[in-house]
Amino acid sequence: MNPVTSPPAGPLYLPSRPGEPAWELAMLFPPQGHWTEADYLTLDTNRLVELSDGCLEVLPMPTLIHQYIVMFLYDLLSPLVKCQCLGRVVLAPLPVRLGSGKYCEPDIVYLRPERARGVSRQRKAPTW
């Protein structure tokens, strides 16, 4: 297995070699520490990705037991919340803004009634 190396220095460099990351593709995105909220919200991926202090963290794929636990919790919470008109319970992926420059993608999200009403119309992540 080849160790991961850094891209060559300078504006011009040779294409990536087999066993290396696709540096040409990676260079289309901001470097770690320079991601903005706008960059993060336009990122199109099928992976769970979080933003903190300008850095992205790609979360590992959940295991099957993890998914069973999430479904169990959802099955417990959702009917209770819906029955008592307390809002909505939704599953990932849904980026949640925790504060300036901080987004996470929790497995389960509880939306208060006032948040649940507008979530289908909003393009940005909910703020808590």
Number of C-alpha atoms within 10 A of each C-alpha: 4 7 7 9 9 9 17 12 7 6 5 7 11 9 12 14 9 8 11 14 14 13 16 13 9 11 10 8 12 15 12 12 12 13 18 18 19 10 13 19 14 9 11 7 7 7 11 19 18 19 24 19 15 17 18 20 12 11 11 9 9 10 8 9 9 12 12 11 11 16 15 11 13 18 12 11 16 16 13 14 17 13 9 8 11 16 18 19 19 16 14 13 16 18 22 19 19 15 10 11 16 18 24 18 19 15 18 17 18 17 18 15 14 10 15 16 13 10 13 8 7 9 8 15 16 18 12 10
